[in-house]
């Protein structure tokens, strides 16, 4: 187990732990551990994936994983990492999001393995039966307000103001750890490094109420080499839900990783061994232009979340868009997903179709029609990967893939989509 913890540390996945020698000793036998996700959106995002994959690593090492989806804490709001009060959602919305996140977690954890199947729980199950008086008497009495005020998540908000609702979040999270200790003999909680104070509060509650003990491990909050926030694009967060972030966009997010980030991302997100990653790193350093590390990362993560078949389809779509494959082989769903991130022009089937020059300018890929004409003259104009030789070239119905889409390309990498309405 010390080797297991060493591997987590090599991957940069340990920020803080309780006594590491005691933890390593406890991990010599299978233990039960958990992480929690609050349903603050219809989906979890790739930032949540960091700690979820750590839970999966513990499962692969023989331990019993629990994924807690916070039907109760999601109604309250966690102040960690926020400078303002969270907007609260209705119980009906939170319940819908809980059910969606349960399904997403199942793509990462193994619920069928006989020895240590994963479990998903909802903290509303043990929180809602309690009256306010019972909660205050049985749980609240064990918390010192002075200690609660000293937690970073609270202290950082005191000047600007924090509601009692969010102030009480740490009590609810600690109660979760206590209940899982009682119900499932859970003795380890994982979380992001911003959750350390809340996790330690849970350990203290277990000690006070049950005279028991447990452990905590936090994972560093992931940052990118250029200082920008991990998991964000110009379009917003990168979600695991395919309706919120298409599988194609998900694949492209990893494929477009900065050269300075890609090996670190492989350590954090990949289940490849240390030897495999070091071999990829050596190859990457020798020939970064080949982008083999990026492709390995994108394939593994897209296969994990969306399945190997979908991963293969979107990779073929990416190749086809840039002239390395046949666009006609793509089904409509994959093609639509691939084109969803591109500049787009919609035209009517009942009117005369514009020229390639008109469409490229309308899509905003070039500044003017004269610039588009120059691209044609220089031999850099393509429609569905076929070179356009004349600036008066006009689209026809037969050019539309799946009867609906056409792909404009300027040079090697500048693309736009045309949609027939």
N, C-alpha and C positions, 0 to 999 in steps of 0.2 A: 504493500500500500504506500510505502514511502516513495517507491518508483512511480506510482500513479500520481501522487501529489507533485513529485518532481516534474512529471510530464505536463501537468496543469500549469506549473510555474514556468516551464520552458515556453509554453504557448501564451504566456502572459495572462493567465486566467485566474490568478489569485491576487486580490488586493489586500484583504485582511482575513485572519482566521483567529479563532480562539486557540488555546494551547495546541500547537501543531503536533507535538509528540503524543499527547493524549488523543488527538484526532486520528493520527496515523495508527495508533494502537486500536482505537475503536473500529477503524475501517478494516482491520484484519478479519473481521466477521461481517456478514451482510447486515447493513443497517437500513433504516427507513429515513428518507430525507424528502424535503419538498421545496418548491418555489411557488410564489404566488403571482398571478396576473390579474390586474384590475381591468374590467371591461369599460374602458373610457372611450372606445371606438369599436366599430363593428369587426375589427381585425387587430391582431398583433402585428408589429412591424419588425424589420430586420434588427433593430436595436434590442428588442425582446428576445430575438433568436440567440443572442450571445449566451445568456444564462440558461436558456432552455436546452441548448446543446451541451452545456456543462452537465445538466441533469441527465441527459442521455449518456454522457461519458460515464457517469456514476452507475447508470443501469448496466452498461456494457461491462463494467468492472464487477458486477454481481450484486449491486445494491437495489433497494426497493424504492422506486421513484413515485412521488405524488405531485401532480400538478394541481394547484389550487386556483380556481377561477373565482374572483371575489365578487359574488353577487351582493354581499353586504358592504364590503369596503368600497366597491365601485359606486355605491350610492352616497358615499361620504366624501371621498376625494383625498388623495395623498398630497401633502404639502411639499414633499421632497422634490427638489430641483425646480420649484415654481416660485415666481415672485408675486403671483396674484392668485386670488381665489378661483378654484375650478368651477366651471358651470356644471350644475348638477342635472342629471338626466332622470327621466321618470323610471319607475320600477319596471314598467313594461318594456321600455327600450333597453334597460340594463339586462333584463332577462333574455331578450333576443340576442344581445351581444355575448352573453355568457355561453349560450348554446353554440354560437358560431365559433367562438374561441376554443371551446372544447373539441370541436372537429379539427381545427388547425393544429392543436397540440398533438392529436393522434397521428399526424403525418411524420412526427419526429420521434415520439416515444413508442415503445413496443408494448402493446396491450395483450399480445397472444403468447409471448414466451412463458413457458410453464414455471420456471424457477422464480422469476421476479417480475411479473407483469406490472405495467404502469397502472396507476389509478388516478382518476380525475375527481376532485371534490369541489363543492361549492360552500363557502363559509356562511352563506345565508341559512344553511340547514341547521347550524347550531346557534346562530345569532338571533334569528327571528323568534324562536320560542321563548327567549328571555324577556322579561319585563324590564323597563328602565330601572326600577328599584332593585331588582335582582342583580342586574349588571353592575350597578353602582356599589351595592353591598358586597357581592361576591368577587368582583374583579377590580373595580375602581379603587377599593380601599387599599390595594397593594401598590398603588402608584404614588410617588412623591411628585407634587407639582413642581418643586424646585428642580428635580431631575428632568422632568418633561420639558421644562423651559430651557434647559441647557442643551437639548438635542439640536444639532445643526439645522435640521429641517424646520424646527420651530424658531430657534434663535435668529435665523436669517430673515424671518418674516415679522418679527416683533415690531420693528419700527414702522413698517408699512401696514401692519395689521393682519391678524389671522383670526378666523372665526372659531368658535368652540367646536364646530363640526370637524374642521380639518385638524384642530388641535387634538381631538380625541382619536384620530386615526391610529396613532401608535399604540393605544390601548387595545383597539380592535385587532391589529396585526399581532400583538403579543398574545391575545386571547386565541387567535388561530393556532399559534405554535403550541399553546397549552392543550387545546382540544385535540390536535393531531398527536401530541404526546400521549394523551389519555386513550384515544381511540385506536391509533395505529402504531403506538410505540415509536413515534417519529422523534429522532434525536438530533437531526441536522437540518438547518435551514440555509438555503442558498439565496443570494440576491445581488443586486447591483450594489456598488460601493456606497451609494447614497442611502441604502437601506440599513447600514450597520447599526445605527442607534435603535431602530425599530426591532431588529433581530435580537440584539442584546437585551432589550426590554422583555422580549419573549422568554429568553433564557432565565432572566431574573424572576419572571412570573412562575415559571416551572419550578424553580428552586423554592419560592415562597409557598406555593400552593401544594405541590406534590413532593417537596424535598428531593426533587430529581435534578438531573443535569443533562446538558446537551452541548451542541457545537454550532458554530456559525462559520460560513465561508462566503466572502463577497468577491464579486468579479469586477475588475476595473471598468469604468465607463469608456467605451471605445471612441477614440478620436482618429481623424485622418491626418496624414502627413502635412497637408496644406492648411490645417487649422480649421477647416470647415466641418460642420456637424456630420457625423456618420449617419447614414440611413436617409439622408435628404437629397433630393434632386430639385431641379428647377420646377418640376411639377408637384413637389411635395414629398411626403414620406413614402418609403418603399414598403408596401404592405405584403403580407402573405396571402391575403385573399385575392384570387385571380380576377375578380370583378373590380377590385380597387387598384391593383397593379397587375397588368397583364403578364402572363408568363414570358412573353417576348421582352417586355420592359424590365422584368425581374432578371432575366438572363443578361440583358445588356448592361444593367447596373453593375454586375460583377465583372463582366467582360471589359467595361470601361474603367475599372479600378486604376488608380494612379500606380505607376511602376514602383513608387516608394512604399505603397500600401499592400501590394498584392501578396507578398510572402507572409506578412503579418496576418492578413485576412485568411490565408491558408492555414496558418497555425490556429487561429481562433475558431474558424468555421468548418475546417475539413477534418474528416476522420482518418486521413492518411497518416501513416506513421512518421515519426521524426526522420527516419532514414529517407523515406519517400519525399518528404518536403524539402529536406536538405539537397537531395538530388535535383529536384525541380528548381530550387534556388540557384544552384550552380549553373544549370542550363540557362536560367533566366539572366543571370549576371553576364554570361558569355554571349547571349544573343537575345536581348530584351525585345527586339523588333519582331521576333517570331510569336510573341505573346502566348506561349504555351502555358505559362503559369496562370494567365488570365482565363484561358479556355478551361483549364482543369478546375479552377475555382467556380466558374459559371456553370459548368456541366454538373459538378457535384451538388451545388446548392439548389439548382433548378430541378435536378432529379429528386433530391430529398423532399422538396416542398411540393412540386407539381408532378412528379413521376418521370421515369426515364423516357417513356414514349414522348411526352410533351417536351421534355428537354431536347430530345433529338430533333423534333419538328421545328422548334424555334431556332435551333442552331442552323438547321438547313435553310430556314427562312432568312436568317441573317446573312448567310453566304449568298443566297440567291439575290437578295436586294442589292448587293454590291458586286454583282456580275460573276459570282463564282458558282452559280447553280441555276437551275431552270425554274423560273417563277411559275410556270404553268403546272408544276407538280404540287404546288401548295394548295391545301384546302382553304375554303373561305374563312373559317374561324381563325386559322393560323395566319393567313394573309391579313385579315382585318386587325388582328392583334399586333402584327409587325408594323403595320402602317399607322396605327393609332398614335404613335409618338411623333409622326412627321408633319411638317407643314402641309396643309390640305386645301384643295380647291374643289368645290362642288359644281357640277354642271348638269344641265337638264337634258334628258334624252329627247326632248321635243324641239330642241333648237339646234342650229348648226354648231358643230363642235369647234372650239377655238384651235388655233395653231399651237404647236409645241412652245414657240416663243411667247405667245400670249399667256399660256398656262404657267410657265416657269416664272415669268414676271409677276403674275397674279399670286403665286404661292409665296412670293417674297424671298425666293432663293437668290435672286439677283436684284439689283437696284432699279433696272430699267429694261425695256424691250431691246434697246440697242446692245446692252450687255449680254442679253440672251442670244441675240443674233451673232455676236462675236464668239460665243461659246460654240455655236453650230459651225461657224467657219473654221474654228480651231480644232474641230473633231471631237469635242468633249460633250456632245449632246446625245442622250440615250432615252429611249422609251421602252420600258420592259426589257432593259439590257440590250436592245437593238440600237445601233448607232443611227442617228438622224443626220441626213446629209443636206437637207434643204431647209431654209428658215421658214418656208411656207408650208411645211409638213403639217397636216391637219389630222387629228385623231378620228377614228371611225369606231363603230360599235364593236367590231371584231377585235379591237385592241384591248378591250376591257376584260381583265382576268376575273374569272368567276362571274362574268357578265356585269361587274360592278366597279372594279378598281383598275387603275393604270398607274404605273410607277415612272416618274420623271427622274432622271439622274443627270447631274452636272459634274463632269470629271469622274473621279473615283469615289467620292464620299458624300457629296451634297445631294440629298434626296427630297422628293416631294410626292405626295399622293394626289391622284385625281379620283373623285368619287362620282359615279353616275347616279343621278337621282331621278 
